Amino acid sequence: MYLLIPSGAKQLIERALWFKNPIARRLLNKKDVGFGFELKGEPETITAAPNLYWGYHLPISLSEEYYYHPEKRQKLLGRCSHIAKLKPSYVNVHGPECWWRPKKNQYVNRYRFRSAPAEPLRILAETVAYIKALQKIFPQLTLENTTLVDYYRDENAYLALTSFQTSVGTLEDLFYLRRQTGVEILLDLEHLMINLNFLNRQKNYAGLKVEPFEPTEDEKKLSKILGYKVKKGFISYAEPKIELVEFVNKIKAKKYHLTGSCQDVVMGKRDLSHGPIKLADKKFRQNLRLILAQKPESILLETASRGDNPCFSHLHPNETEISFYNLCQILLEEL
């Protein structure tokens, strides 16, 4: 198994020093856990391969640009094609998210499903073609699950306010996309927990009422693919509720993204996403055991630090490094 840390191309030398820390060396020597990177950043910044196991995360904006601008598609693929020659172990991509936001002051209406079935079905079909186009360049492509809710922004800063977003690759549609393309699923556990919080009306989404509705035949078809109930003008929900353990065991992923977070925001107050990993966090350990039971090939630590975004000002400047050492210690105890 490989424990990975996120890095931009300019951070590689500095962050590689983390692997020389005594706690990391003990993990390597006692549990045979290797180390590596998931590189992030614009494709043009990736010009050389690290001398360790590594993957590359394509920019999230690439998927939206590809969907909304067919005339740019070959140019967009050309921007990242040189990375194939560097031979990453995997190249990761998100499905597209639709570009729209309701007004911030419309609390309940922010979460209503805005689309007739034809739009999500069209996006799914386009995503199948998109994945296949990427696979011609990157046979080792992975598809990461994304969230059903997203943040409002004040320029570049994420706000502690969310709304529903029409997006692809969130829950059961991952299985649909895998059947259609053979793509490997990379499971982001925080993203999954956020989706279950929303659909099961848990944590910060417990205040959203479930409004039963009668779907059309097309909405029933779409609901079956997505794994939750949908109807235009209503707030989607899961029936029956979806269990985290059941879904993780069903998806059988071999690559994971982990953080110390179990929800996205305290609404209107604080962004909790990409939170730190703490030694005494029993819930994190429980989730980690679930992941380790899948015999993963790689786990990426995806915690944030102060300076990554203004919304993370409450974190330490070296929060990701601290979380890395904590995760090393936890793995020594749990493996």
Secondary structure as UniProt FT lines:
FT   STRAND          2..7
FT   HELIX           9..11
FT   HELIX           12..16
FT   HELIX           17..20
FT   HELIX           22..31
FT   STRAND          34..39
FT   HELIX           43..45
FT   STRAND          53..57
FT   HELIX           60..68
FT   HELIX           70..72
FT   HELIX           73..80
FT   HELIX           81..86
FT   STRAND          90..94
FT   TURN            104..105
FT   TURN            107..108
FT   HELIX           109..111
FT   HELIX           118..137
FT   TURN            139..140
FT   STRAND          141..144
FT   STRAND          149..154
FT   TURN            155..156
FT   STRAND          157..164
FT   HELIX           173..181
FT   STRAND          184..188
FT   HELIX           189..199
FT   TURN            200..201
FT   HELIX           203..205
FT   TURN            206..207
FT   HELIX           217..226
FT   TURN            232..233
FT   HELIX           244..251
FT   STRAND          255..258
FT   STRAND          265..266
FT   TURN            267..269
FT   STRAND          270..271
FT   TURN            273..274
FT   TURN            279..280
FT   HELIX           282..292
FT   TURN            293..294
FT   STRAND          298..301
FT   TURN            306..307
FT   HELIX           310..312
FT   TURN            313..314
FT   TURN            317..318
FT   HELIX           319..334
//
